[in-house]
Every structure is written in C-alpha cells, then in structure tokens.
C-alpha cells in the first residue's frame, strides 16, 4: 500500500467512514452501513483513484486539493 493510500484510509476513518479489506486485496468503503465505493488494491491506475475520490466526496468526505 502506498503512503498516499495509507493517508487516505486514515482520513476516511477519522471522518467516520469504515474501510474493510476484501478477499482479493481491494478495500471497500462504507458510511453508516452503506457501501460508498471500492478502492483499488494498488496505486497503478490514476483514473481509478480520481473516480474513487469523486465517489467519496459525493458521500461527504473532505480531502484537501
């Protein structure tokens, strides 16, 4: 896991999101028991990371730009 992914996961937990690892190495993000998004297990896909961040922001996540 990259340092950026660790920072993101820590910020998610601080803001009340739950991050659950899946069997295949991804991470599923929940808020109030509702699935928000699934994060890639590796940082190789930039577009996927941007899409994930957009999903999280729509759910109320605050991330500095």
mmCIF file of the N, C-alpha and C atoms, coordinates in Angstrom:
data_MODEL
# 
_entry.id   MODEL 
# 
loop_
_atom_site.group_PDB 
_atom_site.id 
_atom_site.type_symbol 
_atom_site.label_atom_id 
_atom_site.label_alt_id 
_atom_site.label_comp_id 
_atom_site.label_asym_id 
_atom_site.label_entity_id 
_atom_site.label_seq_id 
_atom_site.pdbx_PDB_ins_code 
_atom_site.Cartn_x 
_atom_site.Cartn_y 
_atom_site.Cartn_z 
_atom_site.occupancy 
_atom_site.B_iso_or_equiv 
_atom_site.pdbx_formal_charge 
_atom_site.auth_seq_id 
_atom_site.auth_comp_id 
_atom_site.auth_asym_id 
_atom_site.auth_atom_id 
_atom_site.pdbx_PDB_model_num 
ATOM 1   N N  . UNK A 1 1  ? 0.851   -1.169  0.000   1.00 0.00 ? 1  UNK A N  1 
ATOM 2   C CA . UNK A 1 1  ? 0.000   0.000   0.000   1.00 0.00 ? 1  UNK A CA 1 
ATOM 3   C C  . UNK A 1 1  ? 0.898   1.233   0.000   1.00 0.00 ? 1  UNK A C  1 
ATOM 4   N N  . UNK A 1 2  ? 0.586   2.191   -0.849  1.00 0.00 ? 2  UNK A N  1 
ATOM 5   C CA . UNK A 1 2  ? 1.400   3.396   -0.936  1.00 0.00 ? 2  UNK A CA 1 
ATOM 6   C C  . UNK A 1 2  ? 1.106   4.318   0.245   1.00 0.00 ? 2  UNK A C  1 
ATOM 7   N N  . UNK A 1 3  ? 1.993   5.274   0.464   1.00 0.00 ? 3  UNK A N  1 
ATOM 8   C CA . UNK A 1 3  ? 1.798   6.209   1.575   1.00 0.00 ? 3  UNK A CA 1 
ATOM 9   C C  . UNK A 1 3  ? 0.555   7.065   1.349   1.00 0.00 ? 3  UNK A C  1 
ATOM 10  N N  . UNK A 1 4  ? 0.246   7.393   0.092   1.00 0.00 ? 4  UNK A N  1 
ATOM 11  C CA . UNK A 1 4  ? -0.964  8.166   -0.199  1.00 0.00 ? 4  UNK A CA 1 
ATOM 12  C C  . UNK A 1 4  ? -2.214  7.374   0.165   1.00 0.00 ? 4  UNK A C  1 
ATOM 13  N N  . UNK A 1 5  ? -2.200  6.085   -0.112  1.00 0.00 ? 5  UNK A N  1 
ATOM 14  C CA . UNK A 1 5  ? -3.344  5.245   0.233   1.00 0.00 ? 5  UNK A CA 1 
ATOM 15  C C  . UNK A 1 5  ? -3.503  5.144   1.747   1.00 0.00 ? 5  UNK A C  1 
ATOM 16  N N  . UNK A 1 6  ? -2.392  5.049   2.465   1.00 0.00 ? 6  UNK A N  1 
ATOM 17  C CA . UNK A 1 6  ? -2.461  4.998   3.930   1.00 0.00 ? 6  UNK A CA 1 
ATOM 18  C C  . UNK A 1 6  ? -3.028  6.302   4.482   1.00 0.00 ? 6  UNK A C  1 
ATOM 19  N N  . UNK A 1 7  ? -2.601  7.435   3.923   1.00 0.00 ? 7  UNK A N  1 
ATOM 20  C CA . UNK A 1 7  ? -3.114  8.735   4.367   1.00 0.00 ? 7  UNK A CA 1 
ATOM 21  C C  . UNK A 1 7  ? -4.613  8.837   4.096   1.00 0.00 ? 7  UNK A C  1 
ATOM 22  N N  . UNK A 1 8  ? -5.034  8.385   2.926   1.00 0.00 ? 8  UNK A N  1 
ATOM 23  C CA . UNK A 1 8  ? -6.450  8.423   2.576   1.00 0.00 ? 8  UNK A CA 1 
ATOM 24  C C  . UNK A 1 8  ? -7.258  7.554   3.529   1.00 0.00 ? 8  UNK A C  1 
ATOM 25  N N  . UNK A 1 9  ? -6.785  6.351   3.795   1.00 0.00 ? 9  UNK A N  1 
ATOM 26  C CA . UNK A 1 9  ? -7.500  5.443   4.693   1.00 0.00 ? 9  UNK A CA 1 
ATOM 27  C C  . UNK A 1 9  ? -7.604  6.034   6.102   1.00 0.00 ? 9  UNK A C  1 
ATOM 28  N N  . UNK A 1 10 ? -6.531  6.649   6.577   1.00 0.00 ? 10 UNK A N  1 
ATOM 29  C CA . UNK A 1 10 ? -6.552  7.272   7.906   1.00 0.00 ? 10 UNK A CA 1 
ATOM 30  C C  . UNK A 1 10 ? -7.566  8.415   7.943   1.00 0.00 ? 10 UNK A C  1 
ATOM 31  N N  . UNK A 1 11 ? -7.575  9.260   6.906   1.00 0.00 ? 11 UNK A N  1 
ATOM 32  C CA . UNK A 1 11 ? -8.516  10.381  6.851   1.00 0.00 ? 11 UNK A CA 1 
ATOM 33  C C  . UNK A 1 11 ? -9.960  9.886   6.781   1.00 0.00 ? 11 UNK A C  1 
ATOM 34  N N  . UNK A 1 12 ? -10.191 8.808   6.042   1.00 0.00 ? 12 UNK A N  1 
ATOM 35  C CA . UNK A 1 12 ? -11.538 8.242   5.962   1.00 0.00 ? 12 UNK A CA 1 
ATOM 36  C C  . UNK A 1 12 ? -12.019 7.801   7.338   1.00 0.00 ? 12 UNK A C  1 
ATOM 37  N N  . UNK A 1 13 ? -11.173 7.098   8.061   1.00 0.00 ? 13 UNK A N  1 
ATOM 38  C CA . UNK A 1 13 ? -11.554 6.609   9.388   1.00 0.00 ? 13 UNK A CA 1 
ATOM 39  C C  . UNK A 1 13 ? -11.804 7.765   10.347  1.00 0.00 ? 13 UNK A C  1 
ATOM 40  N N  . UNK A 1 14 ? -11.004 8.827   10.249  1.00 0.00 ? 14 UNK A N  1 
ATOM 41  C CA . UNK A 1 14 ? -11.182 9.998   11.113  1.00 0.00 ? 14 UNK A CA 1 
ATOM 42  C C  . UNK A 1 14 ? -12.516 10.691  10.852  1.00 0.00 ? 14 UNK A C  1 
ATOM 43  N N  . UNK A 1 15 ? -13.033 10.575  9.616   1.00 0.00 ? 15 UNK A N  1 
ATOM 44  C CA . UNK A 1 15 ? -14.284 11.237  9.259   1.00 0.00 ? 15 UNK A CA 1 
ATOM 45  C C  . UNK A 1 15 ? -15.494 10.307  9.362   1.00 0.00 ? 15 UNK A C  1 
ATOM 46  N N  . UNK A 1 16 ? -15.311 9.153   9.984   1.00 0.00 ? 16 UNK A N  1 
ATOM 47  C CA . UNK A 1 16 ? -16.438 8.278   10.256  1.00 0.00 ? 16 UNK A CA 1 
ATOM 48  C C  . UNK A 1 16 ? -16.744 7.236   9.202   1.00 0.00 ? 16 UNK A C  1 
ATOM 49  N N  . UNK A 1 17 ? -15.853 7.060   8.244   1.00 0.00 ? 17 UNK A N  1 
ATOM 50  C CA . UNK A 1 17 ? -16.031 6.024   7.236   1.00 0.00 ? 17 UNK A CA 1 
ATOM 51  C C  . UNK A 1 17 ? -15.417 4.725   7.757   1.00 0.00 ? 17 UNK A C  1 
ATOM 52  N N  . UNK A 1 18 ? -15.911 3.610   7.268   1.00 0.00 ? 18 UNK A N  1 
ATOM 53  C CA . UNK A 1 18 ? -15.355 2.306   7.625   1.00 0.00 ? 18 UNK A CA 1 
ATOM 54  C C  . UNK A 1 18 ? -14.677 1.733   6.386   1.00 0.00 ? 18 UNK A C  1 
ATOM 55  N N  . UNK A 1 19 ? -13.432 1.288   6.528   1.00 0.00 ? 19 UNK A N  1 
ATOM 56  C CA . UNK A 1 19 ? -12.669 0.719   5.419   1.00 0.00 ? 19 UNK A CA 1 
ATOM 57  C C  . UNK A 1 19 ? -12.458 -0.765  5.709   1.00 0.00 ? 19 UNK A C  1 
ATOM 58  N N  . UNK A 1 20 ? -12.992 -1.613  4.822   1.00 0.00 ? 20 UNK A N  1 
ATOM 59  C CA . UNK A 1 20 ? -12.950 -3.061  5.033   1.00 0.00 ? 20 UNK A CA 1 
ATOM 60  C C  . UNK A 1 20 ? -12.178 -3.714  3.888   1.00 0.00 ? 20 UNK A C  1 
ATOM 61  N N  . UNK A 1 21 ? -11.128 -4.492  4.196   1.00 0.00 ? 21 UNK A N  1 
ATOM 62  C CA . UNK A 1 21 ? -10.401 -5.191  3.130   1.00 0.00 ? 21 UNK A CA 1 
ATOM 63  C C  . UNK A 1 21 ? -11.245 -6.326  2.552   1.00 0.00 ? 21 UNK A C  1 
ATOM 64  N N  . UNK A 1 22 ? -11.123 -6.541  1.250   1.00 0.00 ? 22 UNK A N  1 
ATOM 65  C CA . UNK A 1 22 ? -11.828 -7.638  0.592   1.00 0.00 ? 22 UNK A CA 1 
ATOM 66  C C  . UNK A 1 22 ? -10.883 -8.824  0.446   1.00 0.00 ? 22 UNK A C  1 
ATOM 67  N N  . UNK A 1 23 ? -11.421 -9.943  -0.010  1.00 0.00 ? 23 UNK A N  1 
ATOM 68  C CA . UNK A 1 23 ? -10.604 -11.153 -0.176  1.00 0.00 ? 23 UNK A CA 1 
ATOM 69  C C  . UNK A 1 23 ? -9.528  -10.980 -1.245  1.00 0.00 ? 23 UNK A C  1 
ATOM 70  N N  . UNK A 1 24 ? -9.791  -10.121 -2.238  1.00 0.00 ? 24 UNK A N  1 
ATOM 71  C CA . UNK A 1 24 ? -8.858  -10.005 -3.363  1.00 0.00 ? 24 UNK A CA 1 
ATOM 72  C C  . UNK A 1 24 ? -7.965  -8.768  -3.291  1.00 0.00 ? 24 UNK A C  1 
ATOM 73  N N  . UNK A 1 25 ? -7.802  -8.179  -2.102  1.00 0.00 ? 25 UNK A N  1 
ATOM 74  C CA . UNK A 1 25 ? -6.834  -7.105  -1.933  1.00 0.00 ? 25 UNK A CA 1 
ATOM 75  C C  . UNK A 1 25 ? -7.357  -5.699  -2.122  1.00 0.00 ? 25 UNK A C  1 
ATOM 76  N N  . UNK A 1 26 ? -8.620  -5.540  -2.432  1.00 0.00 ? 26 UNK A N  1 
ATOM 77  C CA . UNK A 1 26 ? -9.198  -4.208  -2.544  1.00 0.00 ? 26 UNK A CA 1 
ATOM 78  C C  . UNK A 1 26 ? -9.705  -3.764  -1.181  1.00 0.00 ? 26 UNK A C  1 
ATOM 79  N N  . UNK A 1 27 ? -10.190 -2.533  -1.095  1.00 0.00 ? 27 UNK A N  1 
ATOM 80  C CA . UNK A 1 27 ? -10.773 -2.023  0.147   1.00 0.00 ? 27 UNK A CA 1 
ATOM 81  C C  . UNK A 1 27 ? -12.146 -1.450  -0.187  1.00 0.00 ? 27 UNK A C  1 
ATOM 82  N N  . UNK A 1 28 ? -13.150 -1.869  0.565   1.00 0.00 ? 28 UNK A N  1 
ATOM 83  C CA . UNK A 1 28 ? -14.499 -1.354  0.383   1.00 0.00 ? 28 UNK A CA 1 
ATOM 84  C C  . UNK A 1 28 ? -14.752 -0.316  1.464   1.00 0.00 ? 28 UNK A C  1 
ATOM 85  N N  . UNK A 1 29 ? -15.328 0.824   1.066   1.00 0.00 ? 29 UNK A N  1 
ATOM 86  C CA . UNK A 1 29 ? -15.565 1.925   1.990   1.00 0.00 ? 29 UNK A CA 1 
ATOM 87  C C  . UNK A 1 29 ? -17.064 2.029   2.262   1.00 0.00 ? 29 UNK A C  1 
ATOM 88  N N  . UNK A 1 30 ? -17.404 2.087   3.559   1.00 0.00 ? 30 UNK A N  1 
ATOM 89  C CA . UNK A 1 30 ? -18.793 2.198   3.997   1.00 0.00 ? 30 UNK A CA 1 
ATOM 90  C C  . UNK A 1 30 ? -18.974 3.462   4.822   1.00 0.00 ? 30 UNK A C  1 
ATOM 91  N N  . UNK A 1 31 ? -20.171 4.025   4.763   1.00 0.00 ? 31 UNK A N  1 
ATOM 92  C CA . UNK A 1 31 ? -20.549 5.154   5.622   1.00 0.00 ? 31 UNK A CA 1 
ATOM 93  C C  . UNK A 1 31 ? -21.957 4.871   6.107   1.00 0.00 ? 31 UNK A C  1 
ATOM 94  N N  . UNK A 1 32 ? -22.137 4.787   7.408   1.00 0.00 ? 32 UNK A N  1 
ATOM 95  C CA . UNK A 1 32 ? -23.437 4.488   8.015   1.00 0.00 ? 32 UNK A CA 1 
ATOM 96  C C  . UNK A 1 32 ? -24.025 3.193   7.474   1.00 0.00 ? 32 UNK A C  1 
ATOM 97  N N  . UNK A 1 33 ? -23.181 2.189   7.266   1.00 0.00 ? 33 UNK A N  1 
ATOM 98  C CA . UNK A 1 33 ? -23.633 0.889   6.802   1.00 0.00 ? 33 UNK A CA 1 
ATOM 99  C C  . UNK A 1 33 ? -23.910 0.793   5.316   1.00 0.00 ? 33 UNK A C  1 
ATOM 100 N N  . UNK A 1 34 ? -23.702 1.873   4.578   1.00 0.00 ? 34 UNK A N  1 
ATOM 101 C CA . UNK A 1 34 ? -23.964 1.899   3.134   1.00 0.00 ? 34 UNK A CA 1 
ATOM 102 C C  . UNK A 1 34 ? -22.637 1.891   2.387   1.00 0.00 ? 34 UNK A C  1 
ATOM 103 N N  . UNK A 1 35 ? -22.520 1.008   1.382   1.00 0.00 ? 35 UNK A N  1 
ATOM 104 C CA . UNK A 1 35 ? -21.282 0.944   0.600   1.00 0.00 ? 35 UNK A CA 1 
ATOM 105 C C  . UNK A 1 35 ? -21.165 2.189   -0.261  1.00 0.00 ? 35 UNK A C  1 
ATOM 106 N N  . UNK A 1 36 ? -20.023 2.847   -0.164  1.00 0.00 ? 36 UNK A N  1 
ATOM 107 C CA . UNK A 1 36 ? -19.771 4.065   -0.934  1.00 0.00 ? 36 UNK A CA 1 
ATOM 108 C C  . UNK A 1 36 ? -18.983 3.742   -2.195  1.00 0.00 ? 36 UNK A C  1 
ATOM 109 N N  . UNK A 1 37 ? -17.882 3.024   -2.047  1.00 0.00 ? 37 UNK A N  1 
ATOM 110 C CA . UNK A 1 37 ? -17.030 2.703   -3.188  1.00 0.00 ? 37 UNK A CA 1 
ATOM 111 C C  . UNK A 1 37 ? -16.073 1.576   -2.817  1.00 0.00 ? 37 UNK A C  1 
ATOM 112 N N  . UNK A 1 38 ? -15.403 1.054   -3.816  1.00 0.00 ? 38 UNK A N  1 
ATOM 113 C CA . UNK A 1 38 ? -14.339 0.078   -3.606  1.00 0.00 ? 38 UNK A CA 1 
ATOM 114 C C  . UNK A 1 38 ? -13.052 0.669   -4.159  1.00 0.00 ? 38 UNK A C  1 
ATOM 115 N N  . UNK A 1 39 ? -12.024 0.698   -3.321  1.00 0.00 ? 39 UNK A N  1 
ATOM 116 C CA . UNK A 1 39 ? -10.742 1.264   -3.727  1.00 0.00 ? 39 UNK A CA 1 
ATOM 117 C C  . UNK A 1 39 ? -9.856  0.168   -4.300  1.00 0.00 ? 39 UNK A C  1 
ATOM 118 N N  . UNK A 1 40 ? -9.047  0.533   -5.277  1.00 0.00 ? 40 UNK A N  1 
ATOM 119 C CA . UNK A 1 40 ? -8.098  -0.411  -5.868  1.00 0.00 ? 40 UNK A CA 1 
ATOM 120 C C  . UNK A 1 40 ? -7.063  -0.824  -4.830  1.00 0.00 ? 40 UNK A C  1 
ATOM 121 N N  . UNK A 1 41 ? -6.553  -2.021  -4.976  1.00 0.00 ? 41 UNK A N  1 
ATOM 122 C CA . UNK A 1 41 ? -5.550  -2.517  -4.046  1.00 0.00 ? 41 UNK A CA 1 
ATOM 123 C C  . UNK A 1 41 ? -4.169  -1.946  -4.296  1.00 0.00 ? 41 UNK A C  1 
ATOM 124 N N  . UNK A 1 42 ? -3.935  -1.453  -5.511  1.00 0.00 ? 42 UNK A N  1 
ATOM 125 C CA . UNK A 1 42 ? -2.639  -0.875  -5.859  1.00 0.00 ? 42 UNK A CA 1 
ATOM 126 C C  . UNK A 1 42 ? -2.854  0.516   -6.451  1.00 0.00 ? 42 UNK A C  1 
ATOM 127 N N  . UNK A 1 43 ? -1.846  1.383   -6.365  1.00 0.00 ? 43 UNK A N  1 
ATOM 128 C CA . UNK A 1 43 ? -1.997  2.747   -6.865  1.00 0.00 ? 43 UNK A CA 1 
ATOM 129 C C  . UNK A 1 43 ? -1.684  2.902   -8.351  1.00 0.00 ? 43 UNK A C  1 
ATOM 130 N N  . UNK A 1 44 ? -1.723  1.832   -9.126  1.00 0.00 ? 44 UNK A N  1 
ATOM 131 C CA . UNK A 1 44 ? -1.258  1.888   -10.506 1.00 0.00 ? 44 UNK A CA 1 
ATOM 132 C C  . UNK A 1 44 ? -2.221  2.605   -11.457 1.00 0.00 ? 44 UNK A C  1 
ATOM 133 N N  . UNK A 1 45 ? -3.496  2.662   -11.134 1.00 0.00 ? 45 UNK A N  1 
ATOM 134 C CA . UNK A 1 45 ? -4.488  3.240   -12.042 1.00 0.00 ? 45 UNK A CA 1 
ATOM 135 C C  . UNK A 1 45 ? -4.907  4.625   -11.554 1.00 0.00 ? 45 UNK A C  1 
ATOM 136 N N  . UNK A 1 46 ? -4.352  5.678   -12.152 1.00 0.00 ? 46 UNK A N  1 
ATOM 137 C CA . UNK A 1 46 ? -4.619  7.049   -11.735 1.00 0.00 ? 46 UNK A CA 1 
ATOM 138 C C  . UNK A 1 46 ? -6.086  7.425   -11.907 1.00 0.00 ? 46 UNK A C  1 
ATOM 139 N N  . UNK A 1 47 ? -6.684  7.028   -13.017 1.00 0.00 ? 47 UNK A N  1 
ATOM 140 C CA . UNK A 1 47 ? -8.085  7.363   -13.272 1.00 0.00 ? 47 UNK A CA 1 
ATOM 141 C C  . UNK A 1 47 ? -8.996  6.725   -12.220 1.00 0.00 ? 47 UNK A C  1 
ATOM 142 N N  . UNK A 1 48 ? -8.707  5.513   -11.849 1.00 0.00 ? 48 UNK A N  1 
ATOM 143 C CA . UNK A 1 48 ? -9.490  4.821   -10.825 1.00 0.00 ? 48 UNK A CA 1 
ATOM 144 C C  . UNK A 1 48 ? -9.409  5.566   -9.494  1.00 0.00 ? 48 UNK A C  1 
ATOM 145 N N  . UNK A 1 49 ? -8.234  6.039   -9.146  1.00 0.00 ? 49 UNK A N  1 
ATOM 146 C CA . UNK A 1 49 ? -8.060  6.783   -7.895  1.00 0.00 ? 49 UNK A CA 1 
ATOM 147 C C  . UNK A 1 49 ? -8.876  8.070   -7.914  1.00 0.00 ? 49 UNK A C  1 
ATOM 148 N N  . UNK A 1 50 ? -8.889  8.762   -9.040  1.00 0.00 ? 50 UNK A N  1 
ATOM 149 C CA . UNK A 1 50 ? -9.669  10.000  -9.154  1.00 0.00 ? 50 UNK A CA 1 
ATOM 150 C C  . UNK A 1 50 ? -11.163 9.713   -9.068  1.00 0.00 ? 50 UNK A C  1 
ATOM 151 N N  . UNK A 1 51 ? -11.607 8.638   -9.699  1.00 0.00 ? 51 UNK A N  1 
ATOM 152 C CA . UNK A 1 51 ? -13.021 8.266   -9.635  1.00 0.00 ? 51 UNK A CA 1 
ATOM 153 C C  . UNK A 1 51 ? -13.421 7.889   -8.209  1.00 0.00 ? 51 UNK A C  1 
ATOM 154 N N  . UNK A 1 52 ? -12.558 7.172   -7.515  1.00 0.00 ? 52 UNK A N  1 
ATOM 155 C CA . UNK A 1 52 ? -12.824 6.790   -6.129  1.00 0.00 ? 52 UNK A CA 1 
ATOM 156 C C  . UNK A 1 52 ? -12.942 8.022   -5.248  1.00 0.00 ? 52 UNK A C  1 
ATOM 157 N N  . UNK A 1 53 ? -12.033 8.966   -5.417  1.00 0.00 ? 53 UNK A N  1 
ATOM 158 C CA . UNK A 1 53 ? -12.070 10.195  -4.635  1.00 0.00 ? 53 UNK A CA 1 
ATOM 159 C C  . UNK A 1 53 ? -13.347 10.982  -4.920  1.00 0.00 ? 53 UNK A C  1 
ATOM 160 N N  . UNK A 1 54 ? -13.794 10.998  -6.165  1.00 0.00 ? 54 UNK A N  1 
ATOM 161 C CA . UNK A 1 54 ? -15.044 11.679  -6.513  1.00 0.00 ? 54 UNK A CA 1 
ATOM 162 C C  . UNK A 1 54 ? -16.230 11.017  -5.810  1.00 0.00 ? 54 UNK A C  1 
ATOM 163 N N  . UNK A 1 55 ? -16.264 9.690   -5.784  1.00 0.00 ? 55 UNK A N  1 
ATOM 164 C CA . UNK A 1 55 ? -17.331 8.969   -5.072  1.00 0.00 ? 55 UNK A CA 1 
ATOM 165 C C  . UNK A 1 55 ? -17.329 9.326   -3.589  1.00 0.00 ? 55 UNK A C  1 
ATOM 166 N N  . UNK A 1 56 ? -16.146 9.378   -3.001  1.00 0.00 ? 56 UNK A N  1 
ATOM 167 C CA . UNK A 1 56 ? -16.030 9.693   -1.579  1.00 0.00 ? 56 UNK A CA 1 
ATOM 168 C C  . UNK A 1 56 ? -16.482 11.118  -1.288  1.00 0.00 ? 56 UNK A C  1 
ATOM 169 N N  . UNK A 1 57 ? -16.125 12.054  -2.148  1.00 0.00 ? 57 UNK A N  1 
ATOM 170 C CA . UNK A 1 57 ? -16.551 13.448  -1.952  1.00 0.00 ? 57 UNK A CA 1 
ATOM 171 C C  . UNK A 1 57 ? -18.067 13.579  -2.037  1.00 0.00 ? 57 UNK A C  1 
ATOM 172 N N  . UNK A 1 58 ? -18.682 12.842  -2.961  1.00 0.00 ? 58 UNK A N  1 
ATOM 173 C CA . UNK A 1 58 ? -20.145 12.871  -3.065  1.00 0.00 ? 58 UNK A CA 1 
ATOM 174 C C  . UNK A 1 58 ? -20.810 12.348  -1.791  1.00 0.00 ? 58 UNK A C  1 
ATOM 175 N N  . UNK A 1 59 ? -20.091 11.497  -1.059  1.00 0.00 ? 59 UNK A N  1 
ATOM 176 C CA . UNK A 1 59 ? -20.616 10.938  0.190   1.00 0.00 ? 59 UNK A CA 1 
ATOM 177 C C  . UNK A 1 59 ? -20.281 11.821  1.398   1.00 0.00 ? 59 UNK A C  1 
ATOM 178 N N  . UNK A 1 60 ? -19.627 12.963  1.159   1.00 0.00 ? 60 UNK A N  1 
ATOM 179 C CA . UNK A 1 60 ? -19.342 13.904  2.236   1.00 0.00 ? 60 UNK A CA 1 
ATOM 180 C C  . UNK A 1 60 ? -17.912 13.918  2.734   1.00 0.00 ? 60 UNK A C  1 
ATOM 181 N N  . UNK A 1 61 ? -17.029 13.178  2.099   1.00 0.00 ? 61 UNK A N  1 
ATOM 182 C CA . UNK A 1 61 ? -15.629 13.143  2.507   1.00 0.00 ? 61 UNK A CA 1 
ATOM 183 C C  . UNK A 1 61 ? -14.941 14.447  2.126   1.00 0.00 ? 61 UNK A C  1 
ATOM 184 N N  . UNK A 1 62 ? -14.160 15.005  3.060   1.00 0.00 ? 62 UNK A N  1 
ATOM 185 C CA . UNK A 1 62 ? -13.405 16.230  2.807   1.00 0.00 ? 62 UNK A CA 1 
ATOM 186 C C  . UNK A 1 62 ? -11.933 15.879  2.651   1.00 0.00 ? 62 UNK A C  1 
ATOM 187 N N  . UNK A 1 63 ? -11.370 16.156  1.481   1.00 0.00 ? 63 UNK A N  1 
ATOM 188 C CA . UNK A 1 63 ? -9.961  15.877  1.205   1.00 0.00 ? 63 UNK A CA 1 
ATOM 189 C C  . UNK A 1 63 ? -9.338  17.131  0.618   1.00 0.00 ? 63 UNK A C  1 
ATOM 190 N N  . UNK A 1 64 ? -8.223  17.598  1.177   1.00 0.00 ? 64 UNK A N  1 
ATOM 191 C CA . UNK A 1 64 ? -7.603  18.815  0.632   1.00 0.00 ? 64 UNK A CA 1 
ATOM 192 C C  . UNK A 1 64 ? -7.144  18.606  -0.796  1.00 0.00 ? 64 UNK A C  1 
ATOM 193 N N  . UNK A 1 65 ? -7.323  19.609  -1.614  1.00 0.00 ? 65 UNK A N  1 
ATOM 194 C CA . UNK A 1 65 ? -6.932  19.521  -3.028  1.00 0.00 ? 65 UNK A CA 1 
ATOM 195 C C  . UNK A 1 65 ? -5.504  19.890  -3.237  1.00 0.00 ? 65 UNK A C  1 
# 
